[in-house]
Amino acid sequence: MDRPVVHIIGAGLAGLSAAVRLAESSASIVLHEATRQAGGRCRSFFDETINATIDNGNHLLLSGNRSALAYLDAIGARDELTGPGRCEIAFADMATNERWTIRVNEGPLPWWLLVEGRRTPGVRLLDYLGALRLLWAPKGAKLSQVISCSDRLYERLWRPFFLAALNTEPKDGSAALAAATLRETLAKGGRACHPLVAANGLSRAFVDPALRLLQKRGAQARFERRLRGVEFSGDRATSLEFEHDAIALGERDLVVVATPAHIAAGLVPDLVTPQQTSAIVNGHFNIAPPAGTPPILGVVNGMVEWIFAYPDRISTTISGADRFIDAPREKLAADLWRDIAALTNLPDTLPSWRIIKEKRATFLATPEEAARRPPTATRWRNLLLAGDYVNTGLPATIEGAIRSGEAAAALALERMEQQ
Ligand SMILES: Cc1cc2nc3c(=O)[nH]c(=O)nc-3n(C[C@H](O)[C@H](O)[C@H](O)COP(=O)(O)OP(=O)(O)OC[C@H]3O[C@@H](n4cnc5c(N)ncnc54)[C@H](O)[C@@H]3O)c2cc1C
């Protein structure tokens, strides 16, 4: 009997993680990617302006991102993530010029909160207890309905933390998604909160080793193959329509649609997905950071929110950045640099730069949009969904995307066994 074929549409991290998992099975795997490059919203490219390979956006992981780390183990790339090896995150407040470093102890008993020099300055110990309410937050609640979003703890810890995780103004964000992030990271103690970055680039960590592994296992990756439509009959998808050809699906073949939400909604009839998106703006500056610059700096009351110091350049991130999408890049670069120069004591002269605006970086993580996330299974028995917008219970992150791919792979294996 011929081997079943699993067609995976989209080679972002959701599609790649599904492919890596399924490549261990007896099925033939074919990955169809619309563009010339795998990685989707998590990719590197060579930029001539700053003469370096840079990422579309700085991606921060935490050591509690267990699926992301397991995926890196599977593709042999865990070493590509680097970090301080402990939960230590530096912050600066541009309104008061204060600096502090949060130092969370490794174990689950949070004694770091008792030590003044380890916690957020100007915050009482009691204030942290309010966060416990989040762990029992009702599903449809906004963060502001569960914890205080006007005090110092919010401004200096919860807002930066949840803005990075949800890519949505946290007070309007889903309390359930914030709670899921908290449960998998800070609530487990510092051991689950070591910051990690792909210092040599996202593609070298998450994408290229996966493609090599897939090739070794006999899977095919086809590029510049945009899926235009799917034909259905009864409870099955029967054909995949690409620009120049079509593939008729065999009785035992499966399809995993691992595109962004708005593309999936155009391919799969009646599919309900989140519709509102939220932008991220990244600035890359071609200048080595001065000695002593923390590798990751959270900024409060600035335009810039996070500063990443790489050996040869400085990068910045602004999340929930729809307000900057139409701003001229020259102005964004100049304004960001003003913050960076003030925080690092570098000269005011703007080095060469690159601004990357990702308009649809993630879905808007409000309770209303979260309620529109579909499950992995669809009403077609041979068509499954993967992608950071699928209902993983996590926000749209690397961890969520990888977990959605794993869930699709697990269900595909189950369906193949039933046949
Ligand atoms: C600037 C930025 C910063 C971020 N920062 C972080 C962070 O710090 N930490 C974190 O964890 N997450 C972060 N994220 C989120 C993370 O990158 C995404 O959640 C994740 O990469 C989404 O993966 P995906 O596979 O679901 O979707 P995508 O990456 O969008 O992959 C979908 C793929 O499908 C392809 N495709 C689309 N249409 C078709 C078609 N018709 N046929 C074939 N292929 C198609 C696309 O080209 C793409 O390659 C950030 C995202 C951005 C944009």
The ligand as a MOL file (V3000), in Angstrom:
LIG
                    3D

  0  0  0     0  0            999 V3000
M  V30 BEGIN CTAB
M  V30 COUNTS 53 58 0 0 0
M  V30 BEGIN ATOM
M  V30 1 C 8.4010 41.3080 14.8110 0
M  V30 2 C 7.9310 40.1150 15.6140 0
M  V30 3 C 8.4430 39.9100 16.8880 0
M  V30 4 C 8.0220 38.7930 17.6280 0
M  V30 5 N 8.5540 38.5810 18.8590 0
M  V30 6 C 8.3140 37.4230 19.5020 0
M  V30 7 C 8.9860 37.1210 20.7060 0
M  V30 8 O 9.7750 37.9240 21.2310 0
M  V30 9 N 8.7550 35.9000 21.2890 0
M  V30 10 C 7.9020 34.9930 20.7470 0
M  V30 11 O 7.7700 33.8900 21.2860 0
M  V30 12 N 7.1980 35.2790 19.6120 0
M  V30 13 C 7.3880 36.4620 18.9760 0
M  V30 14 N 6.7270 36.7450 17.8140 0
M  V30 15 C 5.6500 35.8420 17.3480 0
M  V30 16 C 6.1780 34.6650 16.5330 0
M  V30 17 O 7.1220 35.0840 15.5730 0
M  V30 18 C 4.9850 34.0380 15.7800 0
M  V30 19 O 3.9810 33.7180 16.7110 0
M  V30 20 C 5.3580 32.7730 15.0290 0
M  V30 21 O 6.5370 32.9380 14.2720 0
M  V30 22 C 4.1800 32.4020 14.1060 0
M  V30 23 O 4.4790 31.2110 13.4070 0
M  V30 24 P 3.3930 30.5460 12.4510 0
M  V30 25 O 4.0420 29.3760 11.8440 0
M  V30 26 O 2.1250 30.3760 13.1940 0
M  V30 27 O 3.0530 31.6280 11.3370 0
M  V30 28 P 4.0240 32.3010 10.1400 0
M  V30 29 O 5.3570 32.5110 10.7490 0
M  V30 30 O 3.2630 33.4490 9.6880 0
M  V30 31 O 4.1200 31.1570 9.0880 0
M  V30 32 C 3.1690 30.9590 8.0870 0
M  V30 33 C 3.8690 30.5770 6.7900 0
M  V30 34 O 2.8710 30.3050 5.8040 0
M  V30 35 C 3.2990 30.8410 4.5690 0
M  V30 36 N 2.1030 31.0260 3.7250 0
M  V30 37 C 1.1740 32.0020 3.8030 0
M  V30 38 N 0.2170 31.8000 2.8750 0
M  V30 39 C 0.5410 30.6670 2.2100 0
M  V30 40 C -0.0610 29.9490 1.1350 0
M  V30 41 N -1.2180 30.3540 0.5890 0
M  V30 42 N 0.5610 28.8450 0.6690 0
M  V30 43 C 1.7440 28.4080 1.2220 0
M  V30 44 N 2.3480 29.0570 2.2400 0
M  V30 45 C 1.7490 30.1710 2.7400 0
M  V30 46 C 3.9760 32.1410 4.9670 0
M  V30 47 O 4.8260 32.6120 3.9300 0
M  V30 48 C 4.7380 31.7030 6.2230 0
M  V30 49 O 6.0170 31.2090 5.9160 0
M  V30 50 C 7.0700 37.8890 17.0750 0
M  V30 51 C 6.5530 38.1190 15.8020 0
M  V30 52 C 6.9710 39.2140 15.0780 0
M  V30 53 C 6.4080 39.4280 13.6980 0
M  V30 END ATOM
M  V30 BEGIN BOND
M  V30 1 1 1 2
M  V30 2 1 2 3
M  V30 3 2 2 52
M  V30 4 2 3 4
M  V30 5 1 4 5
M  V30 6 1 4 50
M  V30 7 2 5 6
M  V30 8 1 6 7
M  V30 9 1 6 13
M  V30 10 2 7 8
M  V30 11 1 7 9
M  V30 12 1 9 10
M  V30 13 2 10 11
M  V30 14 1 10 12
M  V30 15 2 12 13
M  V30 16 1 13 14
M  V30 17 1 14 15
M  V30 18 1 14 50
M  V30 19 1 15 16
M  V30 20 1 16 17
M  V30 21 1 16 18
M  V30 22 1 18 19
M  V30 23 1 18 20
M  V30 24 1 20 21
M  V30 25 1 20 22
M  V30 26 1 22 23
M  V30 27 1 23 24
M  V30 28 2 24 25
M  V30 29 1 24 26
M  V30 30 1 24 27
M  V30 31 1 27 28
M  V30 32 2 28 29
M  V30 33 1 28 30
M  V30 34 1 28 31
M  V30 35 1 31 32
M  V30 36 1 32 33
M  V30 37 1 33 34
M  V30 38 1 33 48
M  V30 39 1 34 35
M  V30 40 1 35 36
M  V30 41 1 35 46
M  V30 42 1 36 37
M  V30 43 1 36 45
M  V30 44 2 37 38
M  V30 45 1 38 39
M  V30 46 1 39 40
M  V30 47 2 39 45
M  V30 48 1 40 41
M  V30 49 2 40 42
M  V30 50 1 42 43
M  V30 51 2 43 44
M  V30 52 1 44 45
M  V30 53 1 46 47
M  V30 54 1 46 48
M  V30 55 1 48 49
M  V30 56 2 50 51
M  V30 57 1 51 52
M  V30 58 1 52 53
M  V30 END BOND
M  V30 END CTAB
M  END
